[in-house]
């Protein structure tokens, strides 16, 4: 028998009216749900530019706040454990006035969901932003406890849309399995978000005055593939779509040293699909090309860097990579030395449980 228990106060009231327990001629008494309400809390991230990354709780609260008019929210699906059938799907908003995350409809009205009375287990999948238009990600298939995601990342115009007016947004998600009334009704469900993609930055370690850094290109990268949730970590395992082929990802900079570019200038983040950069079967290594024009120079020069000479030869989920460029020497020659710094930006930020 198919089970579907979505307990709402108005449904329970309707049942009582139909049974004649509550008279239509009298004010209805307050209906008290028989099962505890499902509460949620969020552990996640704050935003930075150029692309928008979620790196602390404050940024996600700000974007998903109820006081913002309900224009942005976290999408949440609850599945019956052991099946691909949904118990419910909804949105989560942050209600700043009461400092709580709450289930709500698209207009920002609170919605109540209750635990199944038979103590069945539920699996929760949440992701942000719910509107995926500018993320380069779509939701894939769901098998029991294994959600997947598809990406087709933009690589043109420095990952902006509408002629540079809209920045690409990072996609994040949380998956929490095997939750039920007995174990989780009191504490609520904690949604701990993971960052399935990686981010790249370009920074200036040094450069000759008045030289122009035109662009940096990562040659032969994959931008399309499928990510699968892995409970170990947790993390996301990525399989490139090899049938789609590779592409050169060019980051346009156009900075002039000493004018609009200085030591320490940083460009990014630019979101990339995690992947190996070397050792790819029947495919050349990813290479990095720095395109520049020396001061007083007429010709534009390019310097190609082998990834195998760097300390990191893969982009890993939830890591950020800074490529620091050394673009000048006293004798006027231009050398390009790349250093890579990576760090895990999967936060551990705690929130109180939702009432």
ZAMARGU-4260 file (C-alpha; in steps of 0.2 Angstrom, whole numbers, plus 5000, padded with zeros to 4 digits):
<rodrens>
0) 5000/5000/5000 | 5007/5017/4995 | 5011/5028/5010 | 5010/5046/5010 | 5008/5056/5026
5) 5009/5074/5024 | 5001/5081/5040 | 4994/5099/5038 | 4983/5107/5051 | 4970/5112/5038
10) 4969/5094/5031 | 4966/5087/5049 | 4952/5101/5052 | 4944/5096/5036 | 4943/5078/5041
15) 4935/5083/5058 | 4922/5093/5049 | 4918/5079/5038 | 4916/5067/5053 | 4904/5080/5061
20) 4917/5082/5076 | 4917/5101/5073 | 4901/5110/5069 | 4901/5122/5055 | 4891/5134/5065
25) 4904/5136/5079 | 4921/5143/5079 | 4933/5128/5076 | 4944/5123/5091 | 4963/5123/5089
30) 4969/5108/5081 | 4984/5100/5089 | 4994/5088/5077 | 4996/5070/5084 | 5014/5069/5077
35) 5029/5081/5080 | 5033/5094/5067 | 5049/5092/5057 | 5062/5105/5061 | 5078/5109/5052
40) 5094/5118/5055 | 5107/5124/5042 | 5126/5122/5042 | 5133/5131/5027 | 5142/5146/5019
45) 5145/5167/5015 | 5146/5174/4998 | 5161/5182/4989 | 5163/5189/4971 | 5166/5188/4956
50) 5156/5172/4955 | 5145/5170/4971 | 5152/5157/4983 | 5143/5152/4999 | 5157/5152/5012
55) 5148/5155/5029 | 5131/5155/5037 | 5128/5173/5036 | 5128/5175/5017 | 5116/5161/5015
60) 5105/5168/5029 | 5105/5185/5020 | 5100/5178/5003 | 5087/5166/5009 | 5079/5178/5022
65) 5060/5179/5023 | 5061/5198/5025 | 5068/5198/5008 | 5051/5194/5001 | 5053/5176/4997
70) 5062/5178/4981 | 5076/5166/4985 | 5076/5150/4995 | 5083/5133/4998 | 5074/5119/4989
75) 5071/5103/5000 | 5065/5086/4996 | 5061/5072/5008 | 5061/5054/5002 | 5055/5038/5010
80) 5070/5028/5014 | 5072/5013/5003 | 5062/5021/4989 | 5063/5035/4976 | 5046/5042/4982
85) 5045/5059/4989 | 5036/5062/5006 | 5036/5080/5002 | 5045/5094/4993 | 5046/5112/4999
90) 5057/5127/5002 | 5066/5133/5017 | 5068/5152/5022 | 5077/5160/5035 | 5066/5170/5047
95) 5077/5184/5054 | 5064/5190/5066 | 5064/5174/5075 | 5082/5168/5070 | 5075/5152/5063
100) 5075/5142/5047 | 5057/5137/5043 | 5048/5127/5029 | 5038/5139/5018 | 5029/5141/5002
105) 5035/5151/4987 | 5026/5167/4994 | 5035/5165/5011 | 5020/5158/5021 | 5025/5145/5034
110) 5021/5127/5030 | 5021/5113/5043 | 5027/5095/5040 | 5026/5081/5052 | 5035/5065/5055
115) 5027/5049/5049 | 5017/5041/5063 | 5024/5024/5060 | 5042/5030/5063 | 5047/5027/5045
120) 5064/5034/5040 | 5066/5049/5028 | 5080/5055/5018 | 5082/5074/5015 | 5090/5082/5000
125) 5092/5101/5000 | 5100/5113/4988 | 5103/5131/4985 | 5099/5142/4976 | 5083/5134/4970
130) 5083/5144/4954 | 5097/5135/4945 | 5098/5147/4930 | 5115/5155/4933 | 5123/5140/4942
135) 5127/5129/4927 | 5120/5114/4936 | 5104/5104/4935 | 5097/5091/4946 | 5100/5073/4940
140) 5092/5056/4945 | 5089/5050/4962 | 5091/5032/4968 | 5089/5027/4986 | 5101/5038/4996
145) 5111/5043/4980 | 5107/5060/4972 | 5116/5065/4956 | 5119/5082/4948 | 5123/5087/4930
150) 5134/5102/4926 | 5137/5111/4910 | 5148/5126/4916 | 5149/5142/4906 | 5166/5147/4901
155) 5163/5163/4891 | 5163/5181/4897 | 5171/5176/4913 | 5156/5166/4919 | 5144/5181/4918
160) 5127/5182/4910 | 5117/5196/4902 | 5133/5205/4895 | 5142/5204/4912 | 5128/5210/4923
165) 5124/5194/4932 | 5138/5184/4940 | 5138/5165/4940 | 5132/5157/4957 | 5139/5142/4966
170) 5128/5127/4968 | 5128/5119/4985 | 5118/5104/4992 | 5115/5094/5008 | 5110/5076/5010
175) 5105/5068/5026 | 5099/5050/5026 | 5090/5039/5038 | 5080/5051/5049 | 5065/5047/5059
180) 5053/5053/5073 | 5061/5043/5087 | 5079/5049/5084 | 5077/5066/5076 | 5060/5074/5081
185) 5068/5083/5096 | 5084/5089/5088 | 5078/5092/5071 | 5087/5088/5055 | 5103/5097/5052
190) 5107/5101/5034 | 5126/5101/5032 | 5129/5108/5015 | 5144/5102/5004 | 5152/5112/4989
195) 5153/5099/4975 | 5163/5110/4963 | 5180/5119/4964 | 5185/5137/4962 | 5200/5145/4953
200) 5208/5162/4957 | 5222/5172/4947 | 5233/5183/4958 | 5247/5194/4954 | 5263/5190/4964
205) 5274/5203/4954 | 5275/5211/4937 | 5285/5224/4927 | 5277/5241/4928 | 5265/5246/4913
210) 5264/5228/4906 | 5247/5221/4902 | 5240/5204/4908 | 5228/5200/4894 | 5221/5183/4899
215) 5224/5167/4907 | 5218/5151/4898 | 5216/5133/4905 | 5218/5122/4889 | 5208/5106/4887
220) 5197/5106/4902 | 5181/5097/4904 | 5166/5108/4908 | 5152/5095/4907 | 5149/5080/4918
225) 5139/5071/4931 | 5142/5072/4950 | 5136/5058/4962 | 5134/5060/4981 | 5147/5050/4990
230) 5143/5048/5009 | 5161/5046/5013 | 5167/5063/5017 | 5154/5067/5012 | 5160/5073/4995
235) 5154/5072/4976 | 5162/5060/4963 | 5163/5068/4946 | 5163/5059/4929 | 5167/5070/4915
240) 5156/5069/4899 | 5170/5063/4887 | 5158/5063/4873 | 5156/5082/4874 | 5175/5084/4873
245) 5186/5097/4881 | 5186/5116/4879 | 5199/5130/4882 | 5193/5141/4897 | 5200/5159/4895
250) 5199/5171/4909 | 5200/5189/4902 | 5209/5201/4913 | 5216/5216/4903 | 5225/5223/4918
255) 5239/5236/4917 | 5252/5234/4931 | 5253/5250/4941 | 5237/5257/4934 | 5222/5245/4937
260) 5233/5230/4942 | 5245/5229/4957 | 5254/5216/4967 | 5241/5206/4976 | 5227/5210/4963
265) 5216/5194/4963 | 5203/5189/4950 | 5190/5177/4953 | 5183/5165/4959 | 5179/5156/4943
270) 5170/5139/4946 | 5177/5124/4938 | 5171/5105/4937 | 5183/5094/4948 | 5194/5084/4937
275) 5212/5077/4935 | 5223/5088/4925 | 5236/5075/4921 | 5236/5056/4917 | 5221/5057/4907
280) 5218/5042/4895 | 5222/5046/4877 | 5221/5065/4881 | 5234/5078/4883 | 5237/5086/4900
285) 5228/5102/4904 | 5240/5117/4901 | 5239/5135/4907 | 5243/5149/4895 | 5247/5167/4901
290) 5244/5180/4888 | 5253/5197/4891 | 5260/5212/4882 | 5276/5220/4889 | 5277/5239/4892
295) 5282/5247/4876 | 5279/5230/4867 | 5270/5229/4850 | 5268/5210/4850 | 5257/5201/4862
300) 5266/5186/4870 | 5260/5170/4878 | 5269/5158/4890 | 5263/5140/4891 | 5265/5132/4908
305) 5264/5113/4911 | 5253/5108/4925 | 5264/5093/4929 | 5277/5106/4935 | 5265/5112/4948
310) 5261/5106/4966 | 5243/5102/4962 | 5238/5092/4947 | 5219/5090/4950 | 5204/5101/4955
315) 5195/5093/4969 | 5177/5096/4976 | 5176/5110/4989 | 5193/5116/4986 | 5199/5134/4980
320) 5215/5136/4970 | 5225/5152/4968 | 5237/5153/4954 | 5250/5167/4958 | 5259/5174/4943
325) 5276/5181/4943 | 5277/5192/4928 | 5293/5202/4928 | 5311/5203/4931 | 5324/5217/4932
330) 5332/5213/4915 | 5315/5216/4906 | 5311/5197/4903 | 5294/5191/4908 | 5294/5174/4918
335) 5279/5165/4923 | 5280/5155/4939 | 5264/5148/4946 | 5261/5143/4964 | 5245/5134/4969
340) 5236/5136/4986 | 5221/5125/4989 | 5210/5124/5005 | 5194/5116/5010 | 5180/5128/5011
345) 5167/5116/5017 | 5162/5126/5033 | 5157/5119/5050 | 5146/5133/5055 | 5133/5128/5068
350) 5115/5135/5070 | 5102/5132/5083 | 5088/5120/5078 | 5072/5127/5070 | 5057/5127/5081
</rodrens>
